[in-house]
Amino acid sequence: SGIDLMRDVPNIEYADLRSVKTGEGCPIDDGILDVFNAIELGHIFKLGTKYSEAMGAMFIDENGKENPLIMGSYGIGVERVLACYIEQHNDENGLIWDKTLAPFDIHLIGLNMKNPEVVEASDNIYYKLSENGYEVLFDDRVEAQAGFKFKDADLLGMPIQIIVGNKKLKQNKIEIKIRVTGERLDVERDKLLNKINELMK
């Protein structure tokens, strides 16, 4: 790299360093060190008077003297908040969104979108849920097999999955899956909205 340590870094200090470990003592008091992973969600910087002096942002003190404001910068990283949430709320199958943070309330899955009855039932459910204020992610892919749709639904992790399939429709029922617990419920078609309202409280 062309670096000559003696020439380019004349004031080198060498030290015997290592990483500390959980359970080690504090060199100042009797505290015990705990090492764990963390993420910076927000930060505060003291900017001093550099910008206030440049902008003429002043205040009058108790002696009637004009002084520049001492400025600070405060920030919260929205992306980091989401990353932190995702890191804490997942399983081997994917994300598990809470109702308050989920990008969609419900993941609607039409199992065989070549079947006219499944298409009609799925469309009706989508429009009814949307009319009642729910954000619905509708998987209406025609070529995707059921297994892929189930895997994708778990991976995306919306709180509630509604599964529309020909077999259940013949029994006048719709299947609901609660993502966080994996619990599955069969609900009469005309009672679906009431059940969703109950689950989303």
matplotlib code that plots the C-alpha trace (Angstrom):
import matplotlib.pyplot as plt

x = [0.0, 3.1, 2.8, 6.0, 5.0, 8.1, 7.8, 4.0, 3.0, 5.8, 4.0, 2.9, 1.9, 1.7, -0.7, -1.8, -5.6, -8.4, -12.2, -13.9, -16.4, -19.6, -19.0, -15.7, -15.2, -15.1, -11.7, -13.4, -15.9, -17.4, -19.7, -20.0, -19.8, -22.8, -22.1, -25.1, -26.2, -27.8, -28.9, -28.8, -32.4, -31.8, -29.0, -28.3, -25.5, -24.4, -23.6, -22.5, -22.8, -21.3, -24.5, -26.4, -23.5, -23.7, -27.5, -27.5, -29.7, -29.2, -30.8, -30.6, -29.2, -30.1, -27.5, -29.0, -26.2, -26.7, -25.4, -25.6, -27.9, -26.3, -27.8, -28.5, -29.5, -31.9, -32.8, -34.7, -34.0, -37.4, -35.7, -33.7, -36.8, -38.4, -35.1, -35.1, -38.7, -38.2, -35.1, -37.2, -40.4, -39.8, -39.6, -38.1, -40.8, -40.5, -41.7, -44.5, -46.0, -48.0, -51.4, -50.2, -47.1, -48.1, -48.1, -51.3, -53.9, -54.8, -53.2, -55.9, -54.9, -56.9, -55.8, -56.9, -57.5, -58.4, -61.6, -64.4, -66.0, -62.7, -62.1, -65.6, -65.4, -61.9, -62.9, -66.0, -64.0, -61.4, -63.9, -65.9, -62.8, -61.6, -64.9, -64.7, -61.4, -59.0, -55.7, -55.6, -52.7, -54.4, -52.5, -54.4, -51.6, -53.0, -50.0, -48.5, -49.3, -50.8, -47.6, -45.8, -48.6, -48.6, -44.8, -44.9, -47.7, -45.7, -42.6, -44.3, -46.0, -49.2, -51.2, -54.2, -54.3, -57.6, -57.4, -60.1, -60.1, -62.7, -62.8, -63.8, -66.2, -68.2, -68.7, -69.6, -66.5, -63.4, -60.2, -58.4, -54.8, -53.4, -49.8, -48.3, -49.7, -50.3, -53.9, -56.3, -60.1, -62.9, -65.5, -68.9, -68.7, -71.4, -69.6, -66.2, -66.3, -67.5, -64.7, -62.1, -63.4, -63.1, -59.5, -58.3, -59.5]
y = [0.0, 2.3, 3.2, 3.5, 3.4, 5.1, 7.8, 8.3, 7.5, 8.8, 8.7, 5.1, 3.6, -0.2, -1.8, -5.3, -5.2, -7.7, -7.7, -7.6, -10.2, -10.4, -10.9, -9.0, -6.4, -2.6, -1.0, 2.0, 0.4, -3.0, -3.0, -6.1, -5.7, -7.0, -7.3, -7.5, -6.5, -3.1, -0.7, 3.1, 4.2, 7.9, 10.3, 13.8, 16.1, 19.3, 21.7, 24.5, 28.1, 27.5, 27.7, 30.1, 32.6, 32.2, 32.6, 35.4, 33.3, 35.1, 35.5, 38.2, 36.9, 38.2, 40.9, 42.2, 40.9, 39.2, 35.7, 33.0, 30.1, 26.8, 24.4, 20.7, 18.2, 15.4, 12.5, 9.3, 6.8, 5.4, 2.7, 1.7, 1.5, -0.9, -2.9, -3.2, -4.3, -6.9, -8.3, -8.9, -10.1, -13.0, -16.8, -19.4, -18.7, -14.9, -11.7, -11.3, -7.9, -6.4, -4.9, -1.4, -1.5, -3.9, -2.4, -4.4, -5.6, -8.7, -11.0, -12.4, -15.6, -17.0, -20.6, -21.4, -18.3, -20.3, -21.4, -18.8, -19.5, -18.8, -15.7, -14.3, -15.1, -13.6, -10.5, -10.0, -10.5, -8.0, -5.3, -5.9, -5.6, -2.6, -0.9, -1.5, 0.3, -2.6, -2.5, -5.8, -7.4, -9.6, -12.6, -13.2, -14.8, -17.3, -19.5, -19.7, -22.9, -23.0, -23.9, -20.9, -18.6, -19.9, -19.6, -16.0, -15.1, -16.3, -14.6, -11.3, -11.8, -9.8, -10.3, -12.1, -14.4, -15.2, -18.3, -18.8, -22.3, -24.3, -27.1, -24.7, -22.7, -25.9, -26.0, -22.2, -21.5, -19.3, -20.1, -17.6, -18.0, -15.9, -15.3, -14.9, -18.1, -20.1, -20.8, -21.6, -21.0, -21.9, -19.2, -19.1, -16.8, -14.4, -14.1, -13.4, -9.6, -9.9, -12.3, -10.1, -7.1, -9.2, -10.3, -6.8, -5.1]
z = [0.0, 0.1, 3.8, 5.7, 9.4, 10.6, 8.1, 7.8, 11.4, 13.6, 16.9, 17.0, 20.3, 20.7, 23.1, 24.1, 23.4, 23.5, 23.5, 26.9, 27.8, 29.8, 33.5, 33.7, 36.4, 35.9, 36.5, 38.2, 40.7, 41.5, 38.5, 36.3, 32.5, 30.4, 26.7, 24.4, 20.9, 20.5, 17.8, 17.7, 17.3, 17.9, 18.6, 20.0, 18.9, 20.6, 17.8, 20.0, 18.6, 15.1, 13.2, 15.5, 15.1, 11.3, 11.3, 13.9, 16.2, 19.5, 22.9, 25.6, 29.0, 32.4, 32.1, 28.9, 26.9, 23.5, 23.1, 20.4, 21.0, 21.9, 19.3, 19.4, 16.8, 17.7, 15.4, 15.4, 12.6, 11.4, 9.4, 12.4, 14.5, 12.0, 11.7, 15.5, 15.6, 12.8, 14.6, 17.7, 16.0, 13.7, 13.6, 11.3, 8.7, 8.5, 10.0, 12.6, 12.4, 15.2, 14.3, 15.1, 12.8, 10.0, 6.5, 5.9, 8.3, 6.4, 3.9, 1.6, -0.2, -3.1, -3.5, -7.0, -8.9, -12.0, -10.2, -10.8, -7.4, -5.6, -7.7, -6.9, -3.2, -2.9, -4.7, -2.6, 0.6, -0.6, -1.4, 1.8, 4.0, 2.1, 2.5, 6.2, 6.5, 6.4, 4.5, 2.5, 0.7, -1.9, -3.3, -6.5, -8.4, -10.9, -11.5, -7.9, -6.1, -2.6, -0.9, -2.3, -1.3, 2.3, 2.5, 1.1, 3.5, 6.6, 5.3, 5.0, 8.3, 8.3, 11.5, 9.9, 6.9, 5.2, 3.0, 0.3, -1.2, -3.1, -0.4, 2.4, 0.1, -0.5, 3.3, 3.2, 5.2, 5.1, 6.8, 9.0, 10.2, 13.1, 12.2, 15.7, 17.1, 13.9, 15.1, 12.3, 12.4, 10.1, 9.9, 8.2, 5.2, 6.5, 9.9, 8.5, 8.9, 12.5, 13.3, 11.7, 13.7, 16.9, 16.1, 15.1, 18.2]

ax = plt.figure().add_subplot(projection="3d")
ax.plot(x, y, z, "-o")
ax.set_aspect("equal")
plt.show()
